[in-house]
Amino acid sequence: MRAVVLNEYGDTDVLRVVDVADPIAGPEEVLVEVVATALNRADLLQRRGLYPSPPLAGFPVPAPEIPGMEFAGRVIALGERVSALKVGDEIMGIVGGGAYAERLVVHERQTMPLPGSVSIRDAAAIPEVFITAFDALVVQGGLTSGRTALVHAGASGVGTAAIQIAKAIGARVIVTASAGKLAACETLGADLAIDYATADFVEGALGFTGGEGVDVVLDVIGGDYVNRNISALRVGGRIVQVGTMGGGRTDVNIGMLLPKRATIIGTVLRSRPIEEKIAITQRFVAEMLPLFDQGRLSPVIDSRFSLDDIASAQSAMESNANTGKILIEVCD
């Protein structure tokens, strides 16, 4: 099969499509023909050697290092104990890596059926960002109807998913974004969109909530946003840190944190045990997946590239020009 294999780390010129052996499905796994995958910030870090993936399913050790954390595709072979899927089923899901390839192996319970309203090519824009946003806001953040979330990078893949999920459950949502992306966030349902370059999001959040602060902050930035997030938080609120685009180190003002009786939660999906990945996938299927066919959730797609143009795709993401997901078309 054709796959993007990292044999070295660095800039986009290390991304090369080569031929490798197909992975082999284990007893509870399925072999998937990948129709499309999508880019994530973790892919850029992995390319630079800063975010290694877990061992890839279906390959002997040492396995090739193939990036890619989500997919949409068709089942083409079954492990001997697979019972929930059949050959030909169209599915999507998250994986620790391996989605920049024509085929991958995944546990059957880590997959999701496609919503009837979403094509197989568009479905690749769903798994990673919608599960991340759902897990951060609802499962770990405790966001419910009537509460308020502050979402940074509102026009990113996770941000566009988070806006929709918050509105779908009846919550209010404030976002930060660059000036050119504010309208897109508002179109998706943001109650307040703040230009992070010209306005103070702490002031905006406190003003919007009548001085009480927000219930949950979903932050992909880190750095000097951490103390500002604490200032924007209500008493008993939660900050869920899912990224560090602004830096992984900062001084935290514990003196502000204590009277807020606040919680800072750090989280990633990629390195979790498979049991936890299955659990969050199945909860997402039960609680969120029906909302796509109800028209309350929808993948937000910025652009599409071929697998051979993976370097250009990653360059586009690094430019921060995209609103929503950048998709990679792999097979017909």
VOGU-3710 file (C-alpha; in Angstrom, 3 decimals, decimal comma):
1> mravvlneyg> 0,000/0,000/0,000  1,004/3,670/-0,345  1,636/5,568/2,865  3,390/8,636/4,222  6,282/7,251/6,269  8,517/9,362/8,504  12,070/8,107/8,163  13,432/11,398/9,507  12,092/14,518/11,209  12,028/18,124/10,092
11> dtdvlrvvdv> 10,172/20,416/7,709  7,546/19,344/5,201  10,205/18,013/2,823  10,517/14,891/5,017  6,961/13,876/4,064  7,248/11,212/1,397  4,756/8,711/0,017  6,303/5,233/-0,218  5,163/1,630/-0,617  4,908/-0,459/2,564
21> adpiagpeev> 3,336/-3,807/3,430  -0,345/-3,838/4,381  -1,131/-4,117/8,090  -2,846/-7,303/9,260  -5,983/-7,234/11,416  -5,876/-8,987/14,787  -8,768/-11,062/16,179  -10,921/-8,060/17,244  -9,690/-5,658/14,581  -10,743/-4,700/11,077
31> lvevvataln> -8,672/-3,798/8,046  -9,912/-0,527/6,563  -9,429/0,958/3,117  -8,930/4,636/3,945  -10,952/6,942/1,717  -9,946/10,131/3,533  -8,054/11,356/6,555  -7,619/14,821/8,066  -4,834/16,943/9,481  -4,343/17,668/13,173
41> radllqrrgl> -1,804/19,839/14,974  -0,310/16,677/16,465  0,699/15,615/12,938  2,873/18,715/12,614  4,542/18,018/15,951  5,095/14,376/15,005  6,750/15,422/11,750  9,250/17,416/13,807  9,903/14,505/16,182  8,073/16,137/19,087
51> ypspplagfp> 5,014/13,880/19,418  5,714/10,191/18,718  2,760/7,931/18,036  2,032/4,691/19,889  3,019/1,478/18,050  0,814/1,049/14,996  -1,747/-1,740/15,062  -1,292/-4,497/12,505  2,450/-4,122/11,976  5,343/-6,181/13,329
61> vpapeipgme> 7,936/-4,383/15,451  9,585/-2,154/14,381  6,564/-0,672/12,645  6,860/2,134/10,102  6,038/5,573/11,493  2,913/6,631/9,623  1,134/9,770/10,905  -2,604/10,355/10,811  -5,041/10,229/13,728  -8,473/9,879/12,113
71> fagrvialge> -10,060/8,308/9,080  -13,156/7,499/7,107  -13,171/4,373/4,989  -14,526/0,926/4,180  -14,033/-2,379/5,963  -12,182/-4,795/3,668  -11,216/-7,612/6,076  -12,282/-8,864/9,522  -10,441/-10,376/12,453  -11,758/-13,774/13,530
81> rvsalkvgde> -13,657/-12,447/16,574  -15,169/-9,345/14,958  -18,947/-9,398/15,362  -20,244/-5,836/15,005  -18,975/-5,067/11,493  -18,946/-6,703/8,069  -16,927/-6,271/4,903  -18,168/-3,241/2,993  -19,303/-1,229/6,019  -18,449/2,468/5,820
91> imgivgggay> -16,938/3,634/9,103  -14,878/6,396/10,700  -12,796/6,671/13,835  -9,731/7,826/15,734  -6,410/5,965/15,735  -3,068/6,520/17,428  -1,474/6,841/13,996  -1,441/5,226/10,582  -4,196/7,146/8,783  -1,874/8,723/6,185
101> aerlvvherq> -2,070/5,426/4,325  -4,293/3,485/1,954  -5,079/0,916/4,657  -5,053/0,770/8,433  -6,061/-1,569/11,248  -8,340/-0,534/14,125  -10,274/-2,260/16,909  -13,889/-2,774/15,840  -15,273/-0,944/18,898  -13,088/2,079/18,238
111> tmplpgsvsi> -15,001/2,712/15,010  -18,210/4,627/14,383  -20,843/4,326/11,668  -21,133/7,257/9,311  -24,124/9,556/9,836  -26,530/9,117/6,962  -26,293/12,839/6,193  -22,480/12,883/5,815  -20,544/11,474/2,845  -17,600/9,166/3,419
121> rdaaaipevf> -15,158/11,830/2,210  -16,581/14,498/4,513  -16,798/12,115/7,477  -13,013/12,189/7,915  -13,504/15,687/9,370  -15,514/14,346/12,320  -13,701/11,863/14,591  -10,714/13,592/16,187  -12,082/17,095/16,655  -15,640/16,244/17,618
131> itafdalvvq> -14,596/13,557/20,097  -11,919/15,884/21,528  -14,397/18,739/21,926  -17,078/16,464/23,403  -14,649/14,900/25,853  -13,186/18,259/26,898  -16,389/20,274/27,206  -18,960/17,721/28,327  -17,224/14,691/29,812  -14,348/16,412/31,615
141> ggltsgrtal> -15,542/20,006/31,673  -19,058/19,227/32,863  -20,696/21,656/30,426  -24,490/21,398/30,459  -27,479/23,377/29,261  -27,527/26,936/30,595  -23,803/27,056/31,352  -21,142/29,009/29,488  -17,942/27,863/27,781  -14,964/29,869/26,591
151> vhagasgvgt> -13,321/28,218/23,576  -9,985/29,438/22,270  -9,071/29,124/18,577  -12,749/29,019/17,734  -12,150/28,616/13,992  -9,859/25,602/14,370  -11,104/22,063/13,873  -11,643/21,545/17,594  -13,054/25,044/17,947  -15,676/24,695/15,212
161> aaiqiakaig> -16,729/21,349/16,699  -16,854/22,800/20,215  -19,100/25,684/19,173  -21,610/23,297/17,640  -21,572/20,850/20,552  -22,053/23,628/23,102  -25,045/25,028/21,220  -26,497/21,557/20,610  -26,665/20,861/24,365  -28,134/24,278/25,149
171> arvivtasag> -25,010/25,985/26,497  -23,659/29,431/25,663  -20,249/29,762/24,041  -17,682/32,539/23,801  -14,791/32,104/21,370  -11,522/33,795/20,555  -10,249/33,941/16,978  -8,475/36,236/14,532  -10,496/39,075/13,040  -11,035/37,365/9,690
181> klaacetlga> -12,531/34,267/11,305  -14,993/35,845/13,756  -17,919/35,810/11,319  -17,463/32,094/10,649  -17,580/31,393/14,385  -20,744/33,452/14,765  -22,347/31,628/11,843  -21,698/28,334/13,638  -23,476/29,673/16,726  -20,930/31,495/18,893
191> dlaidyatad> -22,753/33,880/21,247  -19,715/36,145/21,469  -16,660/36,119/19,188  -13,596/38,030/20,401  -10,646/39,138/18,285  -7,752/37,959/20,439  -5,367/40,496/18,839  -7,352/43,618/19,702  -9,650/42,745/22,617  -9,224/41,310/26,127
201> fvegalgftg> -11,041/37,978/26,293  -11,115/38,125/30,110  -12,986/41,389/29,988  -15,274/40,043/27,294  -16,058/36,842/29,196  -16,755/38,639/32,456  -18,926/41,186/30,710  -20,921/38,491/28,910  -21,532/36,572/32,162  -22,378/39,584/34,322
211> gegvdvvldv> -19,083/39,330/36,178  -19,512/35,687/37,224  -17,107/34,120/34,728  -17,407/31,071/32,508  -18,027/27,506/33,644  -15,555/25,801/31,304  -12,536/26,927/29,293  -11,391/24,756/26,374  -7,842/25,882/25,649  -5,466/24,777/22,907
221> iggdyvnrni> -3,069/27,682/23,472  -1,499/27,422/26,933  1,377/29,792/27,625  0,277/33,135/29,040  -3,371/32,224/28,442  -3,403/30,060/31,583  -3,570/32,864/34,156  -5,989/34,806/31,977  -8,182/31,721/31,771  -8,255/31,560/35,563
231> salrvggriv> -9,331/35,207/35,667  -12,161/34,484/33,217  -13,372/31,451/35,200  -16,260/31,384/37,629  -15,953/29,912/41,110  -15,788/26,126/40,789  -15,070/26,297/37,062  -12,803/24,063/35,005  -10,049/24,686/32,493  -9,488/21,797/30,099
241> qvgtmgggrt> -6,096/22,056/28,393  -5,979/20,134/25,112  -3,033/21,860/23,430  -0,084/24,188/23,908  0,181/26,190/20,688  1,303/29,215/22,720  3,875/27,326/24,779  3,965/24,463/27,245  5,626/26,339/30,103  4,298/29,281/32,094
251> dvnigmllpk> 4,086/30,639/35,639  0,695/29,876/37,176  -0,713/32,235/39,791  -1,886/29,760/42,419  -3,136/32,687/44,468  -5,819/33,280/41,831  -6,616/29,586/41,443  -7,357/28,857/45,100  -10,267/31,257/45,772  -11,845/30,170/42,489
261> ratiigtvlr> -11,779/26,559/43,770  -10,974/25,853/40,151  -9,680/22,780/38,365  -7,109/22,646/35,563  -7,323/19,410/33,574  -4,706/18,335/31,078  -5,858/15,835/28,489  -4,948/14,066/25,241  -6,689/11,300/23,307  -3,765/9,758/21,483
271> srpieekiai> -1,875/8,141/24,368  -4,890/6,806/26,256  -5,298/3,058/26,723  -7,467/1,429/24,094  -10,185/0,754/26,689  -10,544/4,495/27,293  -10,566/5,267/23,573  -13,312/2,706/23,060  -15,315/4,118/25,975  -15,239/7,722/24,761
281> tqrfvaemlp> -15,950/6,628/21,176  -19,001/4,632/22,213  -20,288/7,446/24,437  -19,894/9,867/21,530  -21,826/7,479/19,281  -24,674/7,304/21,798  -24,926/10,984/22,729  -23,611/13,019/19,786  -23,690/11,011/16,563  -27,507/11,272/16,123
291> lfdqgrlspv> -27,184/15,074/16,144  -25,526/15,040/12,712  -28,619/13,604/11,047  -30,753/16,061/13,034  -28,824/18,932/11,456  -27,421/20,163/14,766  -23,831/19,106/14,103  -21,908/19,208/10,850  -18,267/18,772/9,804  -16,584/22,051/8,883
301> idsrfslddi> -14,207/21,560/5,957  -11,724/24,187/4,838  -9,914/22,456/1,976  -8,908/19,126/0,436  -5,571/17,778/-0,750  -4,423/14,476/-2,232  -2,095/12,162/-0,319  0,680/13,127/-2,748  0,198/16,778/-1,739  0,557/16,098/1,995
311> asaqsamesn> 3,450/18,572/2,304  1,323/21,374/0,865  -1,528/20,423/3,177  0,661/20,626/6,272  2,096/23,944/5,093  -1,461/25,250/4,792  -2,199/24,233/8,376  1,029/25,823/9,618  -0,045/29,117/8,039  -3,110/29,166/10,345
321> antgkiliev> -5,287/30,270/7,450  -7,815/27,432/7,677  -11,262/27,539/9,232  -12,224/23,989/10,159  -10,598/20,841/8,849  -8,059/20,186/6,106  -8,862/16,822/4,509  -6,575/14,405/2,691  -8,171/12,247/-0,007  -6,481/8,849/-0,020
331> cd> -8,495/6,284/-2,042  -11,524/6,483/-4,341
//
